[in-house]
Amino acid sequence: MSTRTASSFWSTRFEDRLEELPEDFDALSAELADAKCAYEGFVVALQARLETLRLNVQQASAMTTTVLSLPAEIYLNICAVLAEIDPLGEVIEYDDCASSIEEHRADDTSDLYEADDVSYVDSETSDIRLSPGLGWVRRVTHVCALWRRRAIENATLWTTIPLNLCMPWLRELIKRSNNLPLDIIVPCDADPDIACCVLEDSIHRARSITVEGHTITGIVESILDRARLLERLDVNNDYGEYWTIPGNLLLDLPRLKTISITSAAEIPKLAAASQITHLAILSASSAPSRESLRDMLQSLINVQYLQLEDCLAPACFEGFFSEPISLSVLETLILRGPTGSCGDVIRSISPPSSASLALYLLPDPLWPDAVNRQYDEDGEPVYDVSQYMRCSGLDRLYNRLGDSTYHALRISCTTPDYWTRTSSRKVYWQLVVTAHRDAGQLDEYDPDNLQQYGQWSGPSFADVKVVCTLPPIPQHDGSVYVYNTAFPMGVFERTIEALPLASLTVLSLNIDALALAAERSYSGSWNQMAWFSILAGLDRLKCLQLISSFNKVNENWPTSSYVGLLSALSIADDEGVHRPIPHLETLHLLDVFANASGQVEGEDNHSIHMSAAQALRQFVKSRRWKAEIIHVEYTSAAWQYRYFNPLGGPLKSAKPVRLGLSHDWQLEGLDASVSD
């Protein structure tokens, strides 16, 4: 109640009371005494309530953490996190509002001079310039004097030294680090003279060194033996510039555990390699022999992270190492190179079953002589899938996967140009296997990019990632590339047969392009009985996703391998119990054409053509599913065609991109199919 309202309230009450009182001396005297007593009691009660409110406000203020009362430990943790997110010296776009190194002294309270504004790089528009920024220093340490003092006094916050800063800042950073081990970063835009000066003075304190560009690499290499405290070495060379790894590197640097080289001249036999826990070589101008590679693997007994990409020599497909090397502490293995070379590594080591694996098998230069040695009576090459599985190491790898439990599996077999392929073009198939120990949601699953040939590289978020690039195999005259899918189809069949499927709860398949190519090349077709044998062991599967790679609308609807799969899911025994995937709860169809057809076995073992929409109706009817269980999604022009439309024509309204079966037009068709 406001003061004005309270005044009006009491004035009205007093006037009404005065009018009610009689003109009697004794009555008026008694009223006056009672009014004074009531007034005093009201004032006391009002003061008590005010005091209670005041105490509550004080207690709330005492419980609130202000900037000045933030504990030093929490503040330092905040600084450490921000230093990783927004590091000091990172190049930023400079304008009138941005803070850069050149417009701030290293310490505002010191007498360090302002650095000359010479490191700005004009952009093409001459409006934006680039400069190393203050990063977390500007965001945190300039909040107040207390925070600034805490940051400056804590030496651990200043041990990262980016050498693209001006010399006054570098001197101040080294001073604030208080003789602690340093993490030195040499960006490609660092001034060579400044970098050389700092490295000469501080190399003995270096805990880690990261070098970008070949200009500074020679400087680091000449004084690297003085870095006795070095634990991590990361050399990012320019393309075509290779760094020679000294053979005595580990003897000179007894604490070195992590080595990452973008371009190495060669992979030497490192002495004392048992101290290495992290080794990454992304390319090499001279690949090691198979014997040298085995010797290196034998010495890496404590390696936890091993990444070898584009540094393995083409290997002969004859023979392999019979006794694998035990790498008992290996956590991550990444291989990229020719198929035979990667297979040598896979067969040569025995990692723990919990290790994560990313394997990128590229076409081997010795292909096809080592795998394809015979021709049939028509002169067509004979494909030895079993030999490929052995030489690539996939048979041994998939056998090891059986010792682990995986809940999510995705398999795709695609080729970028299956719509416009001609007999004279090279046809590269990509078989991608992705396995997760934890089942994930597939609603937002992005199909494998078909244009990623040659770009697969680096770590994967999956526990197991295998990418097989299957090359074309020429005819006996070597002049024409055979258009035949028997080989990629054989690799896919061996893969899905070898993988552990019993523990899966989520399965995603993208193999329609392979089925279409198989039909064109007359190398076989998919049917429900073939799928039945594969799906029979998926007793725990709850979510099944089927993806089609067709990204164009064609009046001549293609073949779909999923027709046979959906038909297989409808098969039941005499008691009506479904053997394939009995606990299936959700079915996702992504870009699967409703009118795509396939052959299934009808009555009297006669083959009949059935569309995907008909197979889906049959499946829904056999299991008496509700419409909400099926999700149909179109990410391309295929969404113009619908599943449960009797006419099979385009939609009248084409606004939604994702079409679930909750729409009325689909429910009507679905209800009709179930009621039949």
C-alpha positions in Angstrom: 0.0 0.0 0.0 1.5 3.4 -1.0 1.8 6.4 1.3 -0.9 8.3 -0.5 -3.3 5.3 -0.3 -2.6 4.8 3.4 -3.2 8.5 4.1 -6.5 8.4 2.3 -7.4 5.2 4.2 -6.8 6.5 7.7 -8.4 9.9 6.9 -11.6 8.3 5.9 -11.6 6.0 8.9 -11.0 8.9 11.4 -13.7 11.0 9.8 -16.2 8.2 10.0 -15.3 7.5 13.7 -15.6 11.2 14.7 -19.1 11.4 13.2 -20.1 8.3 15.3 -18.9 9.7 18.7 -21.4 11.5 20.9 -21.0 15.0 22.3 -20.1 13.6 25.7 -17.0 14.5 27.8 -16.4 11.1 29.4 -16.9 9.2 26.1 -14.5 11.5 24.2 -11.9 11.2 27.0 -12.1 7.4 26.9 -11.9 7.4 23.1 -8.8 9.5 23.2 -7.0 7.1 25.6 -8.0 4.1 23.5 -6.8 5.7 20.3 -3.4 6.5 21.8 -3.0 2.9 23.0 -4.0 1.5 19.6 -1.7 3.9 17.8 1.3 2.9 19.9 0.6 -0.9 19.4 0.2 -0.4 15.7 3.5 1.5 15.4 5.4 -1.2 17.4 4.0 -3.9 15.2 4.9 -1.9 12.0 8.5 -1.4 13.3 8.9 -5.1 14.0 7.9 -6.0 10.5 10.3 -3.5 9.0 13.1 -4.9 11.0 12.3 -8.4 9.9 12.4 -7.3 6.3 15.7 -5.5 6.8 17.3 -8.6 8.3 16.1 -10.8 5.4 17.7 -8.4 2.9 21.0 -8.4 4.8 21.1 -12.2 5.0 20.4 -12.5 1.2 23.2 -10.0 0.5 25.6 -12.0 2.7 24.8 -15.2 0.7 25.4 -13.6 -2.7 28.9 -14.2 -4.1 30.3 -11.0 -5.5 33.3 -10.6 -7.9 35.5 -9.6 -5.0 34.5 -12.6 -2.8 35.0 -15.3 -5.5 37.5 -17.8 -4.1 40.9 -17.7 -5.7 40.8 -21.4 -6.7 37.6 -21.0 -8.7 38.8 -17.8 -10.3 42.0 -19.5 -11.4 40.1 -22.5 -12.8 37.9 -20.0 -14.8 41.1 -18.4 -16.2 42.5 -21.7 -17.2 39.4 -22.7 -19.1 39.1 -19.4 -20.8 42.8 -19.5 -21.8 42.0 -22.7 -23.7 38.9 -21.3 -25.4 40.3 -17.8 -26.2 44.1 -18.1 -26.1 46.4 -15.2 -25.9 47.9 -14.2 -29.3 45.3 -15.8 -31.5 44.9 -13.7 -34.7 41.7 -11.8 -34.8 40.0 -9.3 -37.1 41.0 -5.9 -35.8 38.7 -2.9 -35.9 37.9 0.1 -33.6 36.2 -2.1 -31.1 38.6 -5.0 -30.9 41.4 -5.2 -28.3 44.7 -6.2 -29.8 48.2 -6.7 -28.5 49.5 -3.5 -30.1 47.1 -1.2 -28.3 47.8 -2.6 -24.8 51.0 -2.6 -22.9 52.1 -5.9 -21.4 51.4 -4.4 -18.0 49.5 -1.1 -17.7 51.3 -0.4 -14.4 54.8 -0.9 -15.9 56.8 1.4 -18.1 56.8 -0.9 -21.1 56.4 1.2 -24.3 53.6 0.7 -26.7 54.5 -1.6 -29.6 54.5 -0.1 -33.0 51.3 -0.8 -35.0 53.1 -2.7 -37.8 51.6 -6.2 -37.6 48.2 -5.3 -38.9 47.6 -7.0 -42.3 45.2 -5.1 -44.5 42.5 -7.3 -46.0 41.3 -7.1 -49.6 38.8 -4.4 -48.6 41.4 -2.4 -46.6 38.7 -2.2 -43.9 39.7 -5.2 -41.8 43.1 -5.9 -40.4 44.5 -8.9 -38.6 46.4 -8.8 -35.4 47.2 -11.1 -32.4 44.5 -10.5 -29.8 44.5 -10.3 -26.0 42.1 -13.2 -25.7 41.3 -14.3 -22.2 43.5 -11.5 -20.7 41.1 -8.8 -21.9 38.0 -10.8 -20.8 39.1 -11.7 -17.3 42.1 -9.9 -15.9 40.9 -6.4 -16.7 37.6 -6.8 -14.7 39.0 -5.3 -11.5 42.3 -4.7 -9.7 41.8 -7.8 -7.5 41.4 -10.2 -10.4 44.3 -8.6 -12.2 46.6 -9.0 -9.2 45.5 -12.6 -8.7 46.2 -13.4 -12.3 49.6 -11.8 -12.4 50.7 -13.5 -9.2 49.7 -17.0 -10.5 52.5 -18.1 -12.7 50.7 -21.1 -14.1 48.4 -18.8 -16.1 51.3 -17.4 -18.1 53.2 -20.5 -19.2 51.8 -20.6 -22.7 54.1 -18.4 -24.9 52.8 -17.6 -28.5 55.8 -16.2 -30.4 53.7 -14.1 -32.7 53.4 -11.4 -30.0 55.6 -8.3 -29.8 58.8 -8.6 -27.8 57.6 -6.5 -24.8 54.7 -8.9 -24.3 56.9 -11.9 -24.7 59.3 -10.7 -22.1 56.5 -9.9 -19.7 54.9 -13.3 -20.2 58.2 -15.1 -19.5 58.7 -12.9 -16.4 55.2 -13.7 -15.1 55.7 -17.5 -15.6 58.3 -17.4 -12.8 60.7 -20.1 -14.1 57.9 -22.7 -14.6 58.1 -25.0 -17.7 56.8 -23.3 -20.8 54.4 -24.3 -23.6 56.0 -22.5 -26.6 53.9 -22.0 -29.7 55.6 -20.8 -32.9 52.8 -19.8 -35.3 53.5 -19.5 -39.0 53.2 -15.7 -38.8 55.9 -15.4 -36.1 58.8 -13.1 -36.7 61.9 -15.4 -37.2 64.2 -13.1 -35.4 62.0 -12.7 -32.4 61.3 -16.5 -32.4 65.0 -17.3 -32.5 65.8 -14.9 -29.7 63.1 -16.3 -27.4 63.9 -19.9 -28.2 67.6 -19.4 -27.6 66.9 -18.0 -24.1 64.0 -20.3 -23.1 64.5 -23.6 -24.8 65.8 -25.2 -21.6 62.4 -24.4 -20.0 60.2 -25.8 -22.8 57.7 -28.4 -21.7 56.0 -28.5 -25.2 56.8 -26.9 -28.6 54.4 -26.4 -31.4 55.9 -25.2 -34.7 54.0 -24.1 -37.8 55.8 -23.6 -41.1 59.2 -24.7 -42.3 60.9 -21.3 -41.7 61.1 -21.8 -37.9 61.5 -25.6 -38.0 65.2 -25.4 -38.8 65.7 -23.1 -35.9 64.0 -25.5 -33.5 65.8 -28.5 -34.9 69.2 -26.9 -34.3 68.6 -26.3 -30.6 66.2 -29.1 -29.8 68.8 -31.2 -27.9 68.8 -28.5 -25.2 65.2 -29.0 -24.4 65.7 -31.5 -21.6 62.3 -30.8 -20.1 60.4 -31.3 -23.4 57.4 -33.6 -23.1 55.5 -32.8 -26.3 56.7 -32.0 -29.8 54.3 -30.9 -32.5 55.7 -30.0 -35.9 53.2 -28.8 -38.6 55.3 -28.4 -41.7 54.2 -26.7 -44.9 53.0 -29.0 -47.7 56.0 -30.4 -49.5 58.4 -29.6 -46.7 59.5 -32.7 -44.7 61.2 -32.7 -41.4 63.8 -35.3 -40.6 63.3 -36.9 -37.2 66.7 -37.4 -35.5 67.3 -41.0 -34.6 68.7 -40.0 -31.2 65.8 -37.7 -30.4 64.5 -39.7 -27.4 68.0 -40.1 -26.0 68.5 -36.4 -25.9 65.0 -35.7 -24.6 64.3 -38.2 -21.9 60.9 -36.8 -21.0 59.5 -36.7 -24.5 56.3 -38.7 -24.7 54.2 -37.1 -27.4 55.4 -36.6 -31.0 53.1 -35.3 -33.8 54.6 -34.6 -37.2 52.6 -33.4 -40.2 55.3 -34.2 -42.8 58.2 -36.4 -42.0 61.1 -37.2 -44.3 61.1 -40.7 -43.0 60.2 -42.8 -40.0 63.6 -43.6 -38.3 64.2 -46.4 -35.8 64.0 -44.4 -32.6 66.1 -45.5 -29.7 64.3 -45.7 -26.3 60.9 -45.6 -28.1 59.3 -47.3 -25.1 58.8 -43.8 -23.5 56.5 -42.7 -26.3 52.8 -42.6 -25.3 51.5 -40.6 -28.3 52.8 -40.9 -31.8 51.2 -39.2 -34.9 52.8 -39.0 -38.3 50.5 -37.7 -41.0 52.7 -38.1 -44.0 56.2 -39.2 -45.0 58.2 -38.8 -48.2 59.9 -42.1 -47.6 57.8 -44.9 -46.1 59.5 -47.6 -44.0 59.9 -51.2 -45.1 57.7 -53.8 -43.6 60.5 -55.0 -41.4 61.3 -51.5 -40.1 57.6 -50.9 -39.5 57.4 -54.1 -37.4 60.5 -53.1 -35.4 59.0 -49.7 -34.7 55.7 -51.3 -33.5 57.6 -53.7 -31.3 59.4 -50.7 -29.6 56.2 -48.8 -28.9 55.2 -51.0 -25.9 53.7 -48.0 -23.9 52.0 -46.2 -26.8 48.4 -45.1 -26.0 47.7 -43.1 -29.2 49.1 -44.2 -32.5 48.2 -42.4 -35.8 49.9 -43.3 -39.0 48.6 -41.7 -42.2 50.0 -41.6 -45.7 53.3 -42.9 -44.4 53.0 -46.6 -45.2 54.5 -48.2 -48.2 52.5 -50.4 -50.6 52.7 -53.9 -49.2 52.7 -57.2 -51.0 49.6 -59.2 -50.5 51.7 -62.3 -50.0 52.2 -63.5 -46.4 52.0 -61.5 -43.2 53.3 -61.5 -39.7 52.0 -64.5 -37.8 52.7 -63.4 -34.2 51.0 -60.1 -33.3 52.7 -57.6 -31.1 50.8 -56.9 -27.8 50.1 -53.2 -27.3 48.3 -53.6 -24.0 47.8 -49.9 -23.2 46.7 -48.7 -26.7 43.6 -46.6 -26.5 43.4 -45.1 -30.0 44.6 -46.4 -33.4 44.3 -44.4 -36.6 45.6 -45.8 -39.9 45.3 -44.4 -43.4 47.1 -45.8 -46.4 47.2 -48.6 -49.0 45.1 -51.6 -48.1 47.9 -54.0 -47.8 50.0 -51.8 -45.6 47.2 -51.1 -43.2 46.5 -54.8 -43.2 50.1 -55.5 -42.2 49.7 -53.2 -39.2 46.3 -54.7 -38.2 47.8 -58.2 -38.3 51.0 -57.2 -36.6 49.5 -55.8 -33.4 47.1 -57.0 -30.7 45.4 -54.0 -29.1 42.9 -54.3 -26.2 39.3 -54.8 -27.1 38.4 -51.4 -25.5 40.7 -49.5 -28.0 39.1 -47.1 -30.5 39.9 -47.6 -34.1 39.8 -45.5 -37.3 40.9 -47.3 -40.4 41.0 -45.7 -43.9 41.9 -48.3 -46.6 42.9 -46.7 -49.8 43.4 -48.5 -53.1 46.7 -50.3 -53.2 49.0 -49.5 -56.1 49.7 -53.2 -56.5 46.0 -53.7 -57.2 44.7 -55.8 -58.9 47.6 -58.1 -59.5 47.7 -59.3 -55.9 44.0 -59.9 -55.5 42.7 -60.5 -59.0 44.8 -63.2 -60.7 42.3 -65.2 -62.7 39.6 -64.6 -65.4 36.6 -66.5 -66.3 35.8 -68.0 -69.7 34.4 -64.7 -70.9 37.6 -62.8 -70.0 36.0 -61.2 -66.9 38.1 -60.9 -63.8 37.5 -63.2 -60.9 37.2 -61.4 -57.5 38.7 -63.1 -54.5 36.8 -61.4 -51.6 38.3 -63.8 -49.1 41.8 -62.8 -50.0 41.0 -59.1 -49.8 39.5 -59.6 -46.3 42.7 -61.4 -45.2 45.2 -58.9 -46.8 43.3 -55.9 -45.5 43.3 -57.3 -42.0 39.5 -56.9 -41.9 38.9 -60.6 -41.1 41.1 -60.4 -38.0 39.7 -57.0 -37.0 36.1 -58.1 -37.2 37.0 -61.2 -35.3 38.4 -59.1 -32.5 35.3 -56.9 -32.4 33.4 -60.0 -31.4 35.0 -59.7 -28.0 33.4 -56.3 -27.4 29.8 -55.3 -27.1 28.5 -52.7 -29.6 25.0 -51.3 -29.4 24.9 -49.1 -32.6 26.1 -50.0 -36.1 26.0 -48.1 -39.3 27.0 -49.6 -42.7 26.9 -47.7 -46.0 28.1 -48.8 -49.4 28.0 -46.0 -51.9 29.6 -44.5 -55.0 29.5 -40.9 -56.0 28.4 -41.3 -59.6 26.1 -44.3 -59.8 23.5 -42.3 -61.8 25.9 -41.3 -64.7 28.3 -44.2 -64.7 29.6 -45.5 -68.0 31.6 -48.5 -68.8 34.8 -46.4 -69.4 34.8 -44.6 -66.1 36.5 -45.7 -63.0 34.0 -46.7 -60.3 35.2 -46.3 -56.7 33.0 -47.8 -54.1 33.1 -46.7 -50.4 32.2 -49.2 -47.7 31.9 -47.4 -44.4 31.4 -49.2 -41.1 30.7 -47.2 -38.0 30.2 -48.9 -34.6 29.4 -47.4 -31.2 29.5 -49.0 -27.8 26.7 -46.7 -26.7 23.5 -46.6 -28.7 22.8 -43.2 -30.1 19.8 -41.4 -31.6 19.5 -41.6 -35.4 16.8 -38.9 -35.9 19.4 -36.3 -37.0 21.8 -38.8 -38.6 23.6 -37.3 -41.5 24.3 -39.9 -44.3 27.9 -40.3 -45.3 29.0 -37.6 -47.8 29.6 -39.3 -51.1 32.2 -36.8 -52.2 34.6 -37.6 -49.3 36.8 -39.9 -51.3 40.4 -39.2 -50.4 39.4 -36.9 -47.5 38.8 -39.4 -44.8 41.4 -38.7 -42.2 42.0 -38.1 -38.5 40.2 -39.3 -35.4 36.5 -40.4 -35.4 33.8 -39.9 -32.8 32.9 -43.5 -33.2 34.5 -46.4 -31.3 35.2 -48.1 -34.6 35.4 -46.5 -38.1 36.4 -48.5 -41.1 36.4 -46.9 -44.6 37.2 -49.2 -47.5 37.7 -47.5 -50.9 37.2 -50.3 -53.4 38.8 -49.5 -56.7 37.8 -50.6 -60.2 39.5 -53.7 -61.6 40.4 -53.7 -65.3 39.8 -56.5 -67.8 42.6 -58.7 -69.0 43.7 -56.2 -71.6 43.9 -53.4 -69.0 42.2 -50.8 -71.2 38.6 -50.9 -70.0 37.3 -50.8 -66.5 34.8 -53.5 -65.8 31.3 -52.4 -64.6 30.8 -55.2 -62.1 29.6 -55.0 -58.5 30.3 -58.6 -57.5 33.4 -57.5 -55.5 32.0 -54.6 -53.4 28.8 -56.7 -52.8 31.0 -59.6 -51.7 32.9 -57.3 -49.3 29.7 -56.0 -47.9 28.3 -59.5 -47.4 31.4 -60.7 -45.6 31.4 -57.6 -43.5 27.8 -57.9 -42.3 28.3 -61.6 -41.7 31.5 -61.1 -39.7 30.4 -58.1 -37.5 28.9 -58.8 -34.0 25.2 -58.2 -34.5 23.7 -60.0 -31.5 24.2 -57.1 -29.1 23.0 -54.3 -31.4 20.0 -52.1 -30.4 20.4 -49.7 -33.3 21.2 -50.6 -36.9 21.5 -48.1 -39.9 21.9 -49.3 -43.5 22.7 -47.3 -46.6 23.2 -49.8 -49.4 20.5 -49.0 -52.0 23.1 -47.8 -54.5 24.9 -51.2 -54.3 21.6 -53.0 -55.0 20.9 -50.8 -58.1 24.4 -51.4 -59.5 24.0 -55.1 -58.9 20.8 -55.1 -60.9 22.4 -53.2 -63.8 25.4 -55.5 -63.9 23.3 -58.7 -63.5 25.5 -59.8 -60.6 22.7 -60.9 -58.3 19.7 -59.4 -56.5 18.5 -59.1 -53.0 15.6 -61.1 -51.7 13.8 -61.6 -48.4 15.4 -65.0 -47.7 18.9 -63.5 -47.9 17.8 -60.8 -45.5 16.1 -63.3 -43.3 19.3 -65.1 -42.6 21.1 -61.9 -41.8 18.3 -60.4 -39.5 17.6 -63.6 -37.7 20.2 -63.0 -35.0 19.2 -59.4 -34.2 17.1 -60.3 -31.1 18.0 -57.1 -29.2 17.5 -54.6 -32.0 15.0 -51.9 -31.2 15.6 -49.2 -33.9 16.2 -49.9 -37.6 17.1 -47.1 -40.1 17.1 -47.6 -43.8 18.8 -44.9 -46.0 18.8 -44.5 -49.7 21.5 -42.5 -51.5 19.3 -41.7 -54.5 19.2 -37.9 -54.7 17.3 -37.5 -58.0 13.7 -38.2 -59.0 13.6 -40.6 -61.9 10.4 -41.8 -63.6 12.0 -45.2 -64.0 12.0 -46.1 -60.3 15.1 -47.9 -59.3 15.5 -51.2 -57.5 15.5 -51.1 -53.7 17.2 -53.7 -51.6 15.0 -52.7 -48.7 11.9 -54.3 -50.4 13.3 -57.7 -49.6 14.3 -56.6 -46.1 10.8 -55.3 -45.3 9.4 -58.5 -46.7 11.7 -60.5 -44.5 10.5 -58.6 -41.4 7.0 -59.8 -42.2 7.9 -63.5 -42.1 6.5 -65.4 -39.1 6.5 -69.0 -38.0 3.3 -71.1 -37.7 2.5 -69.6 -34.3 2.7 -66.0 -35.6 5.9 -65.2 -33.8 8.3 -63.1 -35.8 11.8 -64.5 -35.8 13.7 -61.5 -37.4 14.1 -58.6 -34.9 11.3 -59.6 -32.5 11.7 -56.5 -30.3 11.8 -53.9 -33.0 10.2 -50.7 -31.8 11.0 -48.0 -34.4 11.6 -48.0 -38.1 13.2 -45.0 -39.9 13.0 -44.7 -43.7 15.3 -41.9 -45.0 15.0 -41.0 -48.7 13.6 -44.4 -49.6 11.4 -44.1 -52.7 7.9 -45.4 -52.2 7.7 -46.8 -55.7 11.1 -48.4 -55.7 10.6 -52.1 -56.4 12.3 -55.4 -55.7 11.7 -59.1 -56.2 10.2 -61.2 -53.4 9.1 -64.8 -53.4 5.4 -65.2 -53.7 3.2 -68.3 -53.6 4.5 -71.5 -55.2 8.0 -70.0 -55.0 7.3 -67.6 -57.9 9.1 -64.3 -57.8 6.9 -61.2 -57.9 7.7 -57.5 -58.0 6.8 -55.4 -55.0 7.2 -51.7 -54.3 8.6 -50.3 -51.1 5.2 -48.9 -50.2 3.6 -52.4 -50.6 6.3 -54.0 -48.6 5.9 -51.5 -45.8 2.1 -52.1 -45.8 2.7 -55.8 -45.5 5.2 -55.3 -42.7 2.9 -53.0 -40.7 -0.1 -55.3 -41.2 1.8 -58.4 -40.1 3.0 -56.7 -36.8 -0.1 -54.6 -36.2 2.0 -51.6 -35.6 0.7 -48.1 -34.9 1.5 -45.3 -37.3 3.7 -43.4 -34.8 6.3 -46.2 -34.8 7.3 -45.5 -38.4 9.2 -42.4 -39.4 9.5 -41.4 -43.1 11.9 -38.6 -43.8 12.9 -37.0 -47.1 16.0 -34.8 -47.4 15.9 -34.6 -51.2 13.4 -34.4 -54.1 12.2 -37.9 -53.1 9.8 -36.3 -50.6 7.4 -35.4 -53.5 6.3 -39.0 -53.6 4.2 -40.5 -50.8 3.9 -44.0 -49.4 0.2 -44.6 -48.6 -1.4 -42.8 -51.5 -3.4 -45.3 -53.7 -2.6 -43.3 -56.9 1.1 -42.9 -56.0 1.1 -39.3 -57.2 2.9 -36.2 -55.9 1.7 -34.4 -52.8 -0.7 -31.5 -53.2 1.2 -29.5 -50.6 4.9 -29.9 -50.5 5.8 -27.6 -47.6 7.1 -30.0 -44.9 10.5 -31.6 -45.4 10.0 -34.3 -42.8 6.8 -36.3 -43.3 5.9 -38.6 -40.4 3.0 -41.1 -40.6 0.9 -39.0 -38.3 -0.5 -37.0 -41.3 -4.1 -37.7 -42.2 -3.4 -38.7 -45.8 -1.0 -41.3 -44.6 -3.1 -42.6 -41.7 -6.0 -43.3 -44.1 -3.9 -45.5 -46.3 -2.2 -47.2 -43.4 -5.5 -47.9 -41.7 -6.8 -49.4 -44.9 -3.8 -51.6 -45.3 -4.1 -52.9 -41.7 -7.8 -53.6 -42.0 -7.4 -55.7 -45.1 
